[in-house]
Amino acid sequence: MTSPSHPVNFPASFDVLAQTYDQVFEDNPITARIRPIFWRSLLAHFKTGDHVLELNCGTGTDAIMLAENGVQVTAIDSSERMIAGAEEKAREKGVSQLIRFQQRSFEHLVTLGRMKFDGAFSNFGGLNCTSNIDPVLETLSGLLKPHASVVVCMINKFSLWEMVSFLLRGNLRSAFRRMRRQPTTVRLGSSTVEVCYYTPKEFIRILSPYFEIEHVYGLSILSPSPNSRSFVLRHSQLTARLLRLDETIRSRSPWHSLGDHFVIEARRKS
Ligand SMILES: C[S@@+](CC[C@H](N)C(=O)[O-])C[C@H]1O[C@@H](n2cnc3c(N)ncnc32)[C@H](O)[C@@H]1O
């Protein structure tokens, strides 16, 4: 289902990734180092007994971690195969009773009806996959209790690491690929998705009507982005040092705006 002004990504685009997602993405040495940083934010905001909504849950890794910490999660994703993989993983981990996985687009949040969640989150750029973000955030805010926490991890429009690494290889076109007209078409295997990139400042402006911003930080600022797998394998000690450096600068200006991804912790306005 697409419309010329607001193309909606076909769930099938991510269906093709679902089977190998955990091998390609979860076992990526950088993803493995940055996901726990996002988890610190989740665990700082959500506690045992809370019921939170996850948008674009993928194969359910974050929902499972929260369930293991006693948090109840309604986890949605538009991809049928991602949801099937997530359900299987939750069963294997013995936490199915705390997670309700649903195949549903976050563009159809309104169909969740009158539910009121204690919080919501979205990891690894799922919310970059729509060119019509405003109604998603407006509907989301209506599904949350006053002052409920929201934690989102977005793909940054300006990734220092990616830009410098493409420029050093003389690849000018790729260095600026995220800055082209939005949405940008990104290839996913044999299909494509429409992606909108934001700087933290741009995304904060979009969130502001509904949410108070509490904290912004960057991921993969001076350390390699998840796409730089071969660099990480060749330079493991340097990577470890850069990861430690990121830890000290990630919340500081201007570094918090220069990561490959950024995380925003916010609260629903009352
Ligand atoms: C990069 S993955 C991130 C998955 C997961 N959050 C993680 O941390 O591994 C992006 C996910 O967003 C989902 N997605 C994309 N557009 C969506 C939409 N409109 N509604 C719900 N999920 C969507 C995809 O199916 C995919 O599982």
The ligand as a Gaussian input file, in Angstrom:
#p B3LYP/6-31G(d) Opt

LIG

0 1
 C       16.411000      -2.164000      11.828000
 S       15.028000      -3.139000      12.310000
 C       15.038000      -2.860000      14.044000
 C       14.430000      -4.035000      14.760000
 C       14.545000      -4.042000      16.268000
 N       13.917000      -2.889000      16.885000
 C       15.968000      -4.203000      16.769000
 O       16.365000      -3.457000      17.643000
 O       16.663000      -5.106000      16.310000
 C       13.647000      -2.278000      11.752000
 C       12.319000      -2.978000      12.036000
 O       11.295000      -2.017000      11.818000
 C       10.179000      -2.695000      11.297000
 N        9.315000      -1.703000      10.653000
 C        9.571000      -0.930000       9.571000
 N        8.535000      -0.155000       9.269000
 C        7.573000      -0.430000      10.207000
 C        6.249000       0.052000      10.454000
 N        5.707000       0.955000       9.666000
 N        5.574000      -0.443000      11.507000
 C        6.125000      -1.377000      12.333000
 N        7.360000      -1.893000      12.138000
 C        8.071000      -1.416000      11.088000
 C       10.767000      -3.710000      10.346000
 O        9.880000      -4.746000      10.015000
 C       11.984000      -4.168000      11.133000
 O       11.697000      -5.294000      11.925000

